[in-house]
Amino acid sequence: WLSKNGQIVEATDRFRRSLQIQPDNPDALFNLGNAFARLGNLDAAIENYQRALQIAPAQADILDNLGLALAAKKQFAEAVTNFEAALKLNPDSASIHNNLAAVLFIERRFDEAALHYREALRHTPDDPRIYANLGDVLVRLGQIPDAMKCYQSALRLKPGDAPIEAKLRALGVEVPK
């Protein structure tokens, strides 16, 4: 896979050639969207994800990546809509729950964000990033003891993580060096 090897521009050219042969290939459109997203061309990424969804509307991965591209463009309401649609198709995806929670956090919808971070942890209980994100939400909700537990869980999974240690110190928790 060329784009995984960092040869994104070449991958983009190959996906375009593939689409000349099969213009209704949702996988090629999805991969072209991913390549554009990695190149920072979010408008082209969004266009290709939307075209792919017109052909294959029940694809959670496409909806998720479209949500990420929209969120990167600060189109949060549209991003939430796409993440929610993706979760209807793949309710057990920790990644989609995490992505949705991140946007809900930005929108200051902390209760909903906490719900989705918890759901992400239910499916991926060993991800320190999700524990730290949930801790951030719980701080905003004033649930400091629960936030501390989340940060401590994150630190157990990723010992020595300076940002997590700083968050614990900010809450008055002594972190061994």
Number of C-alpha atoms within 10 A of each C-alpha: 8 13 16 9 8 12 12 19 15 13 20 21 13 15 21 17 13 16 17 11 10 11 12 16 17 23 16 22 26 27 21 28 30 26 27 22 20 15 14 13 14 21 15 18 26 23 17 23 28 20 18 24 19 12 14 15 14 15 17 23 18 28 27 26 24 29 30 25 25 21 20 15 12 13 14 20 14 14 26 23 15 23 27 20 19 25 21 12 15 16 16 15 18 23 17 27 27 24 23 29 30 24 24 22 20 13 13 13 14 22 15 15 26 23 14 23 26 21 19 26 20 13 15 15 15 15 16 23 18 27 26 24 24 30 29 22 27 21 18 15 13 11 13 16 12 14 25 22 15 24 26 23 21 24 22 13 16 15 13 13 13 11 12 25 21 15 19 21 13 10 14 10 13 11 13 6 5
